[in-house]
């Protein structure tokens, strides 16, 4: 039996997503994770919840307590929310719920590659629109590509560049595109910028958020979507039952009771300090997220120096960002180790 021929045609030519992570490292600064774990007191509360959890029972299929808490936090109705096993799952559900084979999905490049991969895997056609020379949205090109499309996916701030695109350009795209515009606000807490206030008056606007970054819960996989009620209802038709396990629900509920602002402010302060220290040495992008994108003179030399120091960072070896590297903002000790290497000149 030829396994390749048995595969769905839209999957045969796909390449699995590669996060580009080193196998062995001293400091892990390659995946835009939060350098700080959840508070010890939160862990004790979680352990207490685990002790009271019946593992033989399915979790709440609608994550009702968590949904109620998120609705209150963001000033939306519970019917506007869908909770997913990471934002990736919600992107998959959106495409699955609204696209037929051959429908077009628009994304940007460079940007988060899962928009493109999930579109193709579900049989849609992908149109990747390059950013302009300032790494901003090319509004005209996006609107042209959006003709006949079902979705436009925009990371805000963008990953891997780290910048927020022009608000007025995004707003015009939302109003003129004639399709769904998904704003992936995974790094919202670090940018303090959001299109959530626009949600009520724009039925085609969908906002994604995550607990992986500012809330230090990358290991637990939790994302959520805010959209018009009819969009949420459509996504719930394809959402797998019990997609959020009881432990993840409990952790998110507990973490919503903790103030993450001090940690976020510390990360953003270190981010800006590192950018100011490096911008005169390398081409670098001013970031609104928890990472920096910069270009060393010799990417192979940089890779070798970081590997020797046991520091895992993201190196880009192909595409429009070939020769660039992305560094997650870590703890002060980790950041100093990065600065020590980069200050030598690579």
Order of alpha helices (4+ residues) and beta strands (2+ residues): alpha-alpha-beta-alpha-alpha-beta-alpha-beta-alpha-beta-alpha-beta-alpha-beta-alpha-beta-beta-alpha-alpha-alpha-beta-beta-alpha-beta-beta-alpha
